[in-house]
Amino acid sequence: CYGTPPPWLELVPPDERAARVLANADQALVDGARFFLRGHLEIPLVDRGETFAWSVWVELDRESFEHADARWEDPARAGDRYSGVLAAALPYEPSTRGLPCVLTSRELGVVPLVQVSPAEHPLAVEQARGMTLLRVQELAHLLLHRS
């Protein structure tokens, strides 16, 4: 699993974060108007029988965020689905930021699952078809050596 920085690091200057950002490891509210949940975007590793995951932030509308927050500790939350957009810039072209996605809650203690669309985006293709461990290494290199 590789993670991406939380979106408020780019949205809010460091000296204003205490006043403008309310966040924990899984949820965030920025300026009382932007709503984020963290999820895992899972991709099968076709040569390993395992799964690779991107830990990403998804921006939701207020209603979806409030519903997810109200059910966060509810064991019946598994399967709740929310439409949003990816708030993470992963090392893909075209950009993944703003890519439509669906976040699906899972059982308590398990990070929600993120499914991206449209189907023709390279990230969506890899999510559907899988990738190799060599591809994970390539992505790690791109992520670590961004300018």
C-alpha positions as CSV (number, residue, x, y, z in Angstrom):
1,C,0.0,0.0,0.0
2,Y,1.3,3.5,-0.9
3,G,-0.4,6.6,0.4
4,T,-0.9,10.1,-0.9
5,P,-0.6,13.3,1.0
6,P,-3.9,14.6,2.4
7,P,-5.5,17.2,0.1
8,W,-5.5,20.0,2.7
9,L,-1.7,20.2,2.5
10,E,-2.2,21.9,-0.9
11,L,-5.4,23.7,-0.1
12,V,-4.5,25.4,3.2
13,P,-1.3,27.2,4.2
14,P,0.5,25.6,7.2
15,D,-0.2,28.5,9.5
16,E,-3.9,28.4,8.8
17,R,-4.6,24.6,9.1
18,A,-5.4,24.6,12.8
19,A,-8.3,27.1,12.2
20,R,-9.5,25.8,8.8
21,V,-9.0,22.0,8.9
22,L,-10.7,19.4,11.1
23,A,-9.2,16.0,10.3
24,N,-8.3,12.6,11.6
25,A,-6.8,9.6,9.9
26,D,-9.9,8.8,7.8
27,Q,-12.1,12.0,7.6
28,A,-11.5,15.6,6.9
29,L,-13.4,18.9,6.7
30,V,-11.8,21.9,5.1
31,D,-13.3,25.4,5.6
32,G,-16.6,23.8,6.6
33,A,-17.3,23.3,2.9
34,R,-15.0,20.6,1.5
35,F,-15.4,17.0,2.7
36,F,-13.0,14.1,2.4
37,L,-12.8,10.5,3.3
38,R,-9.8,8.2,3.0
39,G,-10.2,4.9,1.1
40,H,-8.2,2.2,-0.5
41,L,-8.1,1.8,-4.3
42,E,-7.2,-1.8,-4.7
43,I,-5.5,-3.3,-7.7
44,P,-4.9,-7.1,-8.2
45,L,-1.3,-8.2,-8.7
46,V,-1.6,-10.7,-11.5
47,D,1.8,-12.3,-10.9
48,R,1.5,-12.5,-7.1
49,G,-2.1,-13.5,-6.2
50,E,-2.1,-10.5,-3.9
51,T,-3.6,-7.0,-3.9
52,F,-1.8,-3.6,-4.1
53,A,-3.6,-0.6,-2.6
54,W,-3.3,3.1,-3.1
55,S,-4.4,4.9,0.1
56,V,-6.3,7.9,-1.3
57,W,-8.6,10.7,-0.3
58,V,-12.0,11.1,-2.0
59,E,-13.9,14.4,-2.0
60,L,-17.6,14.0,-1.3
61,D,-20.5,16.3,-1.3
62,R,-21.9,17.5,2.1
63,E,-24.8,15.1,2.2
64,S,-22.7,12.0,1.4
65,F,-20.1,13.0,3.9
66,E,-22.6,13.6,6.7
67,H,-24.3,10.3,6.0
68,A,-21.0,8.4,6.0
69,D,-19.9,10.2,9.2
70,A,-23.2,9.4,11.0
71,R,-22.8,5.7,10.1
72,W,-19.0,5.6,10.7
73,E,-19.3,3.4,13.9
74,D,-22.4,1.5,12.7
75,P,-21.8,-2.2,11.9
76,A,-24.5,-2.0,9.2
77,R,-22.5,0.6,7.2
78,A,-20.9,-2.1,5.0
79,G,-22.0,-1.6,1.5
80,D,-23.0,2.1,1.7
81,R,-21.9,3.7,-1.5
82,Y,-21.0,7.4,-2.2
83,S,-20.1,9.1,-5.4
84,G,-17.2,11.5,-5.3
85,V,-14.0,12.5,-7.0
86,L,-10.4,11.4,-6.4
87,A,-8.5,14.1,-4.5
88,A,-5.1,12.4,-5.1
89,A,-2.6,13.0,-7.8
90,L,-1.2,9.5,-8.5
91,P,1.6,9.0,-11.0
92,Y,-0.7,8.4,-14.0
93,E,-1.4,10.4,-17.2
94,P,-3.9,11.9,-17.6
95,S,-4.1,13.2,-14.0
96,T,-6.1,11.2,-11.5
97,R,-7.1,14.3,-9.5
98,G,-10.9,14.9,-10.0
99,L,-11.4,11.5,-11.5
100,P,-15.0,10.3,-10.7
101,C,-15.1,7.4,-8.3
102,V,-17.4,5.5,-5.9
103,L,-16.4,4.9,-2.3
104,T,-18.0,1.9,-0.7
105,S,-18.0,1.4,3.1
106,R,-16.8,-1.9,4.5
107,E,-17.1,-3.5,7.9
108,L,-16.0,-1.5,11.0
109,G,-12.2,-1.1,11.1
110,V,-11.7,-1.6,7.4
111,V,-10.9,1.3,5.2
112,P,-13.6,2.0,2.5
113,L,-13.0,0.7,-1.0
114,V,-12.6,3.1,-3.9
115,Q,-13.5,2.3,-7.5
116,V,-12.5,4.7,-10.2
117,S,-14.1,5.5,-13.6
118,P,-14.1,6.2,-16.5
119,A,-13.2,2.7,-17.7
120,E,-10.6,4.0,-20.3
121,H,-8.4,5.9,-17.8
122,P,-5.1,3.9,-17.2
123,L,-5.8,3.7,-13.5
124,A,-9.2,2.2,-14.1
125,V,-7.8,-0.2,-16.6
126,E,-5.2,-1.4,-14.1
127,Q,-7.9,-1.6,-11.4
128,A,-10.0,-3.8,-13.6
129,R,-7.3,-6.0,-15.2
130,G,-4.6,-6.0,-12.6
131,M,-0.9,-5.2,-12.8
132,T,2.5,-6.8,-12.1
133,L,4.8,-6.3,-9.2
134,L,7.2,-4.7,-11.7
135,R,4.5,-2.1,-12.5
136,V,4.2,-1.3,-8.7
137,Q,8.0,-0.7,-8.6
138,E,7.7,1.6,-11.7
139,L,4.9,3.6,-10.0
140,A,6.9,3.8,-6.7
141,H,9.8,5.2,-8.7
142,L,7.6,7.8,-10.4
143,L,6.0,8.7,-7.0
144,L,9.3,9.1,-5.2
145,H,11.1,11.0,-8.0
146,R,8.5,13.6,-8.8
147,S,10.0,17.1,-9.4
